[in-house]
Amino acid sequence: MLDQGLISEAEYDGLKAKIIASM
């Protein structure tokens, strides 16, 4: 799991989108 305290909501959302897109 990512530590959401280290990244902003937008960055986390972007990472999720990249992960989903790469599947």
C-alpha positions as CSV (number, residue, x, y, z in Angstrom):
1,M,0.0,0.0,0.0
2,L,1.1,3.6,-0.7
3,D,1.5,5.9,2.3
4,Q,-1.1,8.5,1.4
5,G,0.4,10.9,4.0
6,L,3.4,11.4,1.7
7,I,1.5,12.3,-1.5
8,S,-1.4,14.5,-2.3
9,E,-4.9,13.3,-3.3
10,A,-4.2,14.4,-6.9
11,E,-0.9,12.5,-7.1
12,Y,-2.5,9.4,-5.6
13,D,-5.4,9.7,-8.1
14,G,-3.0,10.0,-11.0
15,L,-1.0,6.9,-9.8
16,K,-4.2,4.9,-9.6
17,A,-5.2,5.9,-13.1
18,K,-1.8,4.9,-14.5
19,I,-1.9,1.5,-12.7
20,I,-5.4,0.9,-14.0
21,A,-4.5,1.9,-17.5
22,S,-1.4,-0.4,-17.5
23,M,-3.5,-3.5,-16.7
